[in-house]
């Protein structure tokens, strides 16, 4: 167990997941906070419903505050024409520097999908939105929406499938929710000034009342207490497994599937919203881990051949890719994914013999006149003369930052590893473990 997990165990009292999940009652765990009778606890505490009409919505909140934990709730959302309505289910502390972890379900016209809006606030700062459409009808039955919150990461789940992972990046100067206990809140309210198509579609009050339902609440979490401590003697390895929970390879693949097929907005890639450049906080956007790609990656899964009329080939069951150049044409490939920060490794074996006049380029790049770019270019030479390794960095369309090297080995005799480490502080271009170029971003 790492030191951050030990700290959590010292500072909080653990609720047994088994004890909460079996027979948890809404009247015991929650208070109805507003709605003048529109929020109701039914079925001996097993069901809670919220209602919205033209006069008011309704809401409830947990009796307890939590500091890290795994929270599960089953919801059945407003059916039919839910345009203009928002069903919010979230964790939050209070005050101008509050922390918050959000699920918000933005209604839509009948037949159009809900938008699941997620956000993370730390020290009062949010603007970390990711939005999704769901792969099922969330109004036809109950579905489970879960939040795992530990010192290392926040993971959003839908029916056990991860849709978003927000990692702790305090080491890079990005704040992370870790000190403020948070209550669970939920509300059903009218937000037709923004919720559906930016406010173009208004709530149809003829459809009111709008109703959402909740059941099977579970909290395996820490409750800060002056009279109790949360330590290894009061919990089992099963009950506190969420403290070190991370996504395994299967879960990472599911996350990639959701984000590829169902993500409809990602603040990480919204260049119009951040015309002066992305803020540092975007380092915590989820992108594909270079480490995960390096293990067992297949070129046919990760790359597309873009031109060359058959001169580029993927061989050996996806383990090898070759490019060819003749008098008629060269060839090329590009990654299926875009990346925002990461560590990229590639092994290359360059053109042997007389390679004069040829260039083998391997680089990261965005598109457009104000593109960013990080370059490896290998400039061929006469037989016996060394290759020139040309590096450059472009930012906002401006380059002219060239550095060139001769290599201390023959890059045509065998494969060698060429790596790019790109983070908010620096770019490092590395050859076979040697740092060839370290630049502070300008």
Secondary structure, 3 states (H helix, E strand, C coil): CCHHHHHHHHHCEECCHHHHHCCCCHHHHEEEEECCCCCEEEHHHCEEEEEECCCCCEEEEEEEEECCEEEEEEEECCCCCCCCEEEEEEEECCCCCCCEEEEEEECCCCCCCCEEEEEEEECCECCCCEEECCCCCCCCCCEEEEEEECCCEEEEEECCEEEEEEECCHHHCCCCCCCCCEEEEEEEEECCCCCCHHHCCCCCHHHCCEEEEEEEEEEEEEECCCCCCCCCCCCCCCCCHHHHCCCCHHHHHHHHHHHHHCEEEEHHHCCCCCCCCCCHHHHHCCCCCHHHHHCCCCHHHHEEEEECCCCCEEEHHHCEEECCCCCCCCCEEEECCCCCCEEEEEEECCCCCCCCCCEEEEEEECCCCCCCEEEEEEECCCCCCCCEEEEEEEECCECCCCEEECCCCCCCCCCEEEEEEECCCEEEEEECCEEEEEEECC
